[in-house]
Amino acid sequence: MEQIREAIEAFLKNSRQPALLEPGEELLPLTEDNFALDLRGGRLTLQAWDRTRNLTRRVTGIQETTAARLEITVQRFAHREGQLFLVDLARRAGADLGRRSARLVFRERFRLFLRRQFPEWKLAELSAEANLEFSLSPAFPRAFLRHGQHGWAAIAAPPEADAAAVLSFGLIWLTYLRARERRVAVEGLAIYVPAGHERAAALRLLCLDPAAARFELFSYSEQDFVTRIDPRDHGNLDTRLEPCRRPAPNQLETWQRIVSLPGVERVVKHDGRASLRVRGIEFAELSGGGLLFGLGERRPAREHHAGEIERLVEELTRARSPEAEDRGHPLYRQSPEAWLESQARAQIETLDASLLCDPIYDQVPAFAGGDRGILDLLAADRAGRLTVVELKASADLHLPLQALDYWIRVKWHLDRNEFTAHGYFPGLLLRPDPPRLLLVSPSLEFHPSTETILSYFAPAIEVERIGLAADWRRGLQVMFRLRGAERPE
């Protein structure tokens, strides 16, 4: 026992961020003030405590030792053996084990939620493990509930997870269960999100087809109180449409030399500024008669900076060329969605011959909270119907629902006639019809789950997927057009 105590003490001494983990319980960080080892009469007792619990276990052996964790055999109540882990959260393996422990703890909280909301149903399956084949994430525990020949899928977003992402995985889980449980009618999906994070899921649920499945939304508090949420109570959007301003008349005169350089794209923003770009990378911005330039920190440009700006454009044009020899150059690899947006703007009629080439707006209404990973364009067709164009250069499981978020906001402002009132699409009478939604990506980069998620969209949302040839940087070539949840042949 003395050797075991020495091994435990040595592990703790060498740990920068020690913690104790008992499977199924919350991780317990350790300090000199909340941990003790006591060796008496040949028995080694381990004790650890915090404000809410006190853990005492008799140590009987050590199973495995690494720099990141120490696996200990302990004796629990009724002389039953179990395992404890001492982990160093400062090391990657220890942190991974800590995260898995947190997932298992929340899984048990989720079990409690389900027992309360579905008391007469059998909890046939509860998992917090990854299923890579079907794109099911371990970050969101999922369950299958059964009552006779009827079933429900359920999924939960832990407090630290992205609550907006839970619905994508929930729809995949629902579809998986319906395919697997042939003798059970899996009626719907129950979604649990932390209190205060209901809005995103509620808005999305309002846009799903009630004929495809039933959906129930619940929120849970830190004290594990669960409340049923009516998505209709969250129908109001926190969104604002800024007025559209035209560029100042003298904006181009001073810097016409730069604007006219080969490869420079001038994109007018809704606030009157003009973005100067090379294949999607902004290198300067015109505001009034002034110009700010630079790839990182922006500087006010003077006439003597013209040569420096020209050399910057030349470097961007060379590095960001479809014919570039160095495909690993940082400027070539940077912002592929921005490059794809550049191509889409220049060849919008290739994507859809009915769309007007001008005006095309980006990121209006703007999203708060950082990068969504996709780029939005808002265009109109010749008949005055709005079209949301979502661009993604690489596979993204969340593309359909992220695109839906933007579509919801565009429709919100359209229903209130705010685009016309704020000066967008001047001279064009906008139709009140719901906007169309185009999902544009290289054909091989649509995530396999895309059709699954789109199959739950309400019929009123007109979605079209446009798959591009792999060499889209040279020019856009449409390989397929699919409506809704259609699958390529």
C-alpha positions in Angstrom: 0.0 0.0 0.0 2.9 2.3 0.7 4.0 2.0 -3.0 0.5 2.8 -4.2 0.4 5.9 -2.0 3.8 7.0 -3.3 2.6 6.5 -6.9 -0.6 8.6 -6.3 1.4 11.4 -4.6 4.0 11.4 -7.4 1.3 11.7 -10.0 -0.3 14.6 -8.2 3.0 16.3 -7.7 3.8 16.1 -11.5 0.3 17.3 -12.5 -0.3 20.9 -13.4 -4.1 20.7 -13.2 -5.1 17.5 -11.3 -8.6 16.3 -11.0 -10.5 13.2 -9.8 -12.9 11.4 -12.0 -15.3 8.7 -11.0 -17.3 7.4 -14.0 -20.8 8.8 -14.0 -20.0 11.6 -11.6 -18.9 15.2 -12.3 -15.2 15.9 -12.5 -13.7 17.1 -9.2 -10.7 19.5 -9.5 -8.0 18.8 -6.8 -5.9 21.1 -4.7 -3.9 20.6 -1.5 -6.9 21.7 0.5 -9.5 19.3 -0.8 -7.7 16.0 -1.1 -6.2 13.5 1.4 -4.6 10.1 1.5 -4.7 8.1 4.8 -2.8 4.8 5.3 -3.8 3.0 8.5 -3.5 -0.7 9.4 -2.6 -1.6 5.8 -5.6 0.2 4.4 -5.2 3.2 2.1 -8.2 5.6 2.0 -8.6 8.3 -0.5 -10.8 11.3 0.3 -11.8 14.3 -1.9 -14.4 17.0 -1.4 -15.9 20.2 -2.6 -18.9 22.4 -1.5 -21.5 19.9 -2.5 -20.0 16.4 -2.1 -17.6 14.3 -0.1 -16.1 11.2 -1.7 -14.3 8.5 0.3 -12.9 5.3 -1.3 -10.6 2.6 -0.1 -7.8 2.1 -2.6 -7.0 -1.5 -3.5 -4.7 -1.2 -6.5 -3.4 0.7 -9.5 -4.3 -0.5 -13.0 -2.6 1.8 -15.4 -0.3 4.8 -15.2 0.5 7.5 -17.9 1.6 11.0 -17.7 -2.0 12.2 -18.2 -3.9 9.8 -16.0 -3.7 7.2 -13.2 -6.3 4.5 -13.1 -7.0 3.3 -9.6 -9.1 0.3 -8.3 -11.2 1.2 -5.3 -13.6 -0.5 -3.0 -17.1 1.0 -2.9 -20.2 0.2 -0.9 -21.0 -3.5 -0.3 -17.4 -4.3 -1.1 -18.0 -3.7 -4.8 -14.9 -2.8 -6.8 -14.8 0.2 -9.1 -12.5 2.6 -10.9 -11.3 6.0 -10.2 -9.1 8.2 -12.4 -6.7 10.9 -11.4 -6.2 13.0 -14.5 -4.0 16.0 -15.5 -6.3 18.3 -17.3 -3.3 20.3 -18.6 -2.4 17.3 -20.8 -4.4 16.5 -23.9 -5.3 12.9 -22.9 -6.4 14.0 -19.5 -8.5 16.8 -20.9 -10.1 14.3 -23.4 -11.0 12.0 -20.5 -12.4 15.0 -18.6 -14.6 15.9 -21.6 -15.9 12.4 -21.9 -16.7 12.4 -18.2 -18.6 15.6 -18.6 -20.6 14.0 -21.5 -21.4 11.0 -19.4 -22.6 13.2 -16.5 -24.9 15.1 -18.8 -26.1 11.9 -20.3 -27.4 10.9 -16.9 -29.1 14.3 -16.5 -30.7 13.7 -19.9 -32.0 10.4 -18.6 -33.6 12.2 -15.7 -35.3 14.7 -18.1 -36.7 11.9 -20.2 -38.1 10.0 -17.3 -40.0 13.1 -16.3 -41.3 14.0 -19.7 -42.0 10.4 -20.9 -42.9 8.6 -17.6 -44.8 5.8 -19.3 -42.3 5.2 -22.1 -39.4 2.7 -22.1 -36.0 4.2 -22.6 -34.8 1.7 -25.1 -31.5 3.4 -25.9 -29.4 6.3 -24.5 -26.0 7.1 -26.0 -23.3 9.8 -25.8 -20.9 8.0 -28.2 -19.9 9.0 -31.7 -21.4 7.3 -34.7 -19.2 8.5 -37.6 -20.9 6.4 -40.2 -24.2 8.3 -39.6 -22.7 11.7 -38.6 -23.9 11.5 -35.0 -21.8 13.6 -32.6 -20.8 12.5 -29.1 -21.4 16.1 -28.0 -25.2 15.7 -28.1 -26.6 12.7 -26.2 -29.4 11.0 -28.0 -32.2 8.6 -26.9 -34.8 6.3 -28.3 -38.1 6.0 -26.4 -40.6 3.2 -27.0 -44.2 2.6 -26.0 -45.6 -0.5 -27.7 -45.4 0.1 -31.4 -44.8 3.8 -31.1 -41.4 5.5 -30.7 -39.8 8.9 -30.2 -36.3 10.2 -30.9 -34.8 12.6 -28.4 -31.6 14.6 -28.3 -30.1 17.2 -26.0 -27.7 20.1 -26.1 -25.3 20.3 -23.1 -24.9 23.7 -21.5 -21.4 24.2 -23.1 -22.5 23.0 -26.6 -23.8 25.1 -29.5 -27.6 24.8 -28.9 -28.3 25.9 -32.5 -26.5 22.8 -33.8 -28.6 20.2 -31.9 -31.5 20.2 -34.5 -29.2 19.0 -37.4 -28.1 16.0 -35.4 -31.6 15.5 -34.1 -33.0 15.2 -37.6 -30.3 12.8 -38.6 -31.0 10.7 -35.4 -34.7 10.6 -36.2 -34.1 9.5 -39.7 -31.6 6.8 -38.5 -34.1 5.4 -36.0 -36.9 5.3 -38.6 -34.7 3.3 -41.0 -33.6 1.0 -38.2 -36.8 0.4 -36.3 -38.9 -1.0 -39.1 -41.6 -2.3 -36.7 -42.0 0.9 -34.7 -43.6 4.1 -35.8 -41.1 6.7 -34.7 -43.4 9.6 -34.5 -41.2 12.6 -33.8 -38.2 14.3 -32.2 -37.9 15.8 -28.7 -35.2 18.4 -28.4 -33.7 19.7 -25.1 -31.7 22.9 -24.9 -30.4 25.0 -22.0 -32.8 27.7 -20.7 -32.1 31.0 -22.6 -31.1 29.2 -25.8 -34.5 28.3 -27.1 -34.9 30.9 -29.8 -32.7 29.4 -32.6 -34.3 26.0 -32.3 -37.8 27.4 -32.0 -37.4 29.6 -35.2 -36.1 26.6 -37.1 -38.9 24.3 -35.9 -41.5 26.7 -37.2 -40.1 26.2 -40.7 -40.2 22.4 -40.6 -43.0 20.3 -42.1 -45.4 19.1 -39.4 -46.5 16.3 -41.8 -42.9 14.9 -41.8 -42.7 14.5 -38.0 -43.9 15.8 -34.7 -41.5 18.1 -32.8 -41.4 18.9 -29.2 -39.0 21.5 -27.7 -38.0 21.6 -24.0 -35.6 23.9 -22.1 -33.8 22.9 -18.9 -32.4 25.0 -16.1 -29.2 24.6 -14.0 -31.4 23.0 -11.4 -32.8 20.5 -13.9 -36.3 22.0 -14.1 -37.7 21.2 -17.6 -40.2 23.4 -19.4 -42.0 22.7 -22.6 -41.5 25.4 -25.1 -44.1 26.5 -27.7 -42.0 27.6 -30.7 -44.7 30.2 -31.7 -43.9 32.1 -28.6 -40.4 32.8 -30.1 -41.6 34.0 -33.5 -40.3 37.6 -33.1 -36.8 38.1 -34.5 -34.0 40.1 -33.1 -32.9 41.4 -36.5 -32.5 44.8 -38.1 -32.1 46.0 -41.7 -29.8 48.9 -42.1 -30.7 51.6 -44.7 -29.1 51.1 -48.1 -27.0 54.1 -49.1 -25.6 54.9 -52.5 -21.8 55.5 -52.9 -20.7 59.1 -52.9 -20.5 60.5 -56.5 -16.8 61.4 -56.2 -15.8 58.1 -54.6 -14.0 56.7 -57.7 -12.3 59.8 -59.0 -9.3 59.9 -56.8 -8.6 56.2 -56.9 -9.8 55.3 -60.4 -6.2 54.1 -61.1 -6.5 51.4 -58.4 -10.1 50.5 -59.2 -9.2 50.0 -62.9 -6.4 47.5 -62.2 -6.9 44.1 -63.8 -8.5 41.6 -61.5 -9.8 44.2 -59.0 -13.4 43.8 -58.1 -15.5 46.7 -56.8 -18.4 45.6 -54.5 -20.7 48.3 -53.3 -21.9 47.7 -49.7 -25.3 48.6 -48.4 -23.9 51.4 -46.2 -22.4 53.3 -49.2 -18.8 52.0 -48.9 -17.1 50.1 -51.7 -15.0 47.1 -51.1 -12.0 46.5 -53.4 -11.1 42.8 -53.7 -9.1 40.3 -55.7 -10.9 37.0 -56.0 -12.8 37.6 -52.8 -10.0 39.0 -50.7 -10.6 42.6 -49.7 -7.4 44.7 -49.8 -9.0 48.2 -49.6 -12.2 50.0 -48.9 -13.5 53.3 -50.3 -15.5 55.5 -48.1 -16.5 58.9 -49.4 -13.4 60.1 -51.3 -10.9 58.3 -49.0 -9.4 54.9 -49.2 -8.2 52.5 -46.4 -5.9 49.7 -47.5 -4.0 46.6 -46.2 -4.6 42.9 -45.7 -4.3 43.1 -41.9 -4.3 46.5 -40.3 -5.8 49.2 -42.5 -4.1 52.5 -43.2 -5.4 55.7 -44.8 -4.0 55.9 -48.3 -2.3 58.9 -49.8 -1.2 59.5 -53.4 2.3 58.2 -52.6 0.8 54.9 -51.5 -0.5 54.1 -55.0 2.6 52.1 -56.0 2.5 50.1 -52.8 -1.2 49.3 -53.3 -0.5 48.2 -56.9 2.2 45.8 -55.8 -0.3 44.4 -53.2 -2.8 43.8 -56.0 -0.2 42.1 -58.1 0.8 39.8 -55.3 -2.9 38.9 -54.6 -3.5 38.3 -58.3 -0.5 36.1 -58.7 -1.0 34.1 -55.5 -4.7 33.8 -55.9 -4.7 32.7 -59.5 -6.5 29.5 -60.6 -3.2 28.8 -62.5 -1.0 29.4 -59.4 1.8 26.8 -59.0 1.9 27.1 -55.3 -1.5 25.8 -54.1 -0.2 25.8 -50.5 0.4 29.6 -50.5 -1.6 31.2 -47.6 -3.2 33.7 -49.9 -4.4 30.9 -52.2 -5.9 28.9 -49.4 -7.4 31.8 -47.5 -11.2 32.3 -47.5 -12.3 29.8 -50.2 -16.0 30.9 -49.6 -15.0 34.5 -50.5 -13.4 33.3 -53.7 -16.5 31.3 -54.5 -18.6 34.4 -53.8 -16.5 36.3 -56.2 -17.2 33.8 -58.9 -20.9 33.7 -58.1 -21.2 37.5 -58.4 -19.4 37.5 -61.7 -21.4 34.6 -63.1 -24.7 34.8 -61.2 -26.7 33.9 -64.4 -24.8 30.7 -64.6 -26.3 29.7 -61.2 -29.7 30.9 -62.3 -30.5 32.6 -65.6 -33.5 34.5 -64.1 -31.4 36.4 -61.5 -30.4 40.0 -62.1 -26.7 40.8 -62.2 -27.2 44.0 -60.2 -27.8 44.7 -57.5 -26.5 41.8 -55.4 -26.1 42.4 -51.6 -24.1 40.4 -49.2 -24.7 39.8 -45.5 -27.9 41.8 -45.2 -29.5 41.5 -42.8 -26.2 41.0 -41.0 -25.8 38.3 -38.4 -24.5 39.0 -35.0 -22.1 36.7 -33.1 -19.3 36.0 -35.5 -18.5 33.9 -38.5 -21.2 31.4 -39.6 -18.8 29.6 -41.9 -20.9 30.4 -45.0 -21.4 33.4 -47.1 -24.8 34.9 -48.0 -25.9 36.8 -51.1 -29.2 38.3 -51.6 -30.4 38.7 -55.2 -33.7 39.2 -57.1 -35.0 37.7 -60.3 -36.5 39.6 -63.2 -40.0 39.1 -61.8 -39.0 40.7 -58.5 -38.8 37.6 -56.4 -36.0 37.6 -53.8 -33.4 34.8 -53.8 -31.1 33.9 -51.0 -27.8 32.3 -52.3 -25.8 30.4 -49.7 -22.2 29.6 -50.6 -20.0 26.9 -49.1 -16.7 25.6 -50.5 -16.4 22.6 -48.3 -18.7 20.0 -46.7 -20.7 21.3 -43.8 -23.4 19.2 -42.1 -25.1 22.4 -40.8 -25.4 24.2 -44.1 -29.2 23.6 -44.6 -30.2 24.9 -41.2 -27.7 27.8 -41.3 -29.1 28.8 -44.6 -32.6 28.5 -43.2 -31.6 31.0 -40.4 -30.7 33.6 -43.1 -33.8 32.8 -45.1 -36.0 33.4 -42.0 -34.5 36.8 -41.5 -34.9 37.8 -45.2 -38.5 36.7 -45.2 -39.1 38.6 -42.0 -38.0 41.9 -43.5 -39.7 41.1 -46.8 -43.1 40.5 -45.1 -42.8 44.0 -43.6 -41.8 45.6 -46.9 -38.6 46.8 -45.3 -36.3 46.1 -48.3 -38.1 48.6 -50.5 -38.6 51.1 -47.6 -34.9 51.0 -46.8 -33.7 51.5 -50.5 -32.8 48.0 -51.5 -33.4 46.9 -55.2 -34.3 50.5 -56.4 -36.7 50.6 -59.2 -37.8 46.9 -58.8 -41.2 45.9 -57.4 -40.5 43.1 -55.0 -43.0 40.2 -55.0 -44.4 39.2 -51.6 -43.7 35.5 -52.3 -41.4 33.7 -49.8 -37.7 34.0 -51.0 -36.2 31.1 -52.9 -33.1 29.5 -51.4 -30.1 28.3 -53.4 -27.4 26.2 -51.8 -24.3 26.4 -53.9 -21.2 24.2 -53.3 -18.8 22.0 -55.3 -20.8 18.9 -56.2 -18.6 16.6 -54.2 -18.7 18.9 -51.1 -22.3 18.6 -50.2 -22.5 16.7 -46.9 -24.2 13.3 -47.1 -26.7 14.4 -44.6 -28.0 17.3 -46.7 -30.9 15.5 -48.3 -31.9 14.1 -44.9 -32.2 17.5 -43.3 -33.8 19.1 -46.3 -36.5 16.4 -46.3 -38.0 18.0 -43.2 -38.2 21.5 -44.6 -41.7 22.9 -45.0 -43.0 22.7 -48.6 -43.4 26.5 -48.7 -39.5 26.9 -48.6 -38.4 26.5 -52.2 -34.8 25.1 -52.0 -32.5 24.2 -54.9 -29.0 22.7 -54.6 -26.5 23.6 -57.2 -23.4 21.4 -57.5 -20.4 22.9 -59.2 -17.5 21.3 -61.0 -14.4 20.8 -58.8 -12.4 23.5 -60.7 -14.8 26.2 -59.9 -11.9 28.7 -59.4 -11.4 28.7 -63.1 -15.1 29.3 -63.8 -18.5 28.0 -62.7 -19.8 24.9 -64.4 -23.0 23.5 -63.0 -22.9 19.7 -62.6 -26.4 19.2 -61.1 -29.5 21.0 -60.0 -31.6 19.3 -57.4 -34.8 20.5 -55.8 -35.4 20.0 -52.1 -34.3 16.6 -50.9 -33.8 15.1 -54.3 -30.8 12.8 -54.6 -28.3 12.8 -57.4 -28.9 10.0 -59.9 
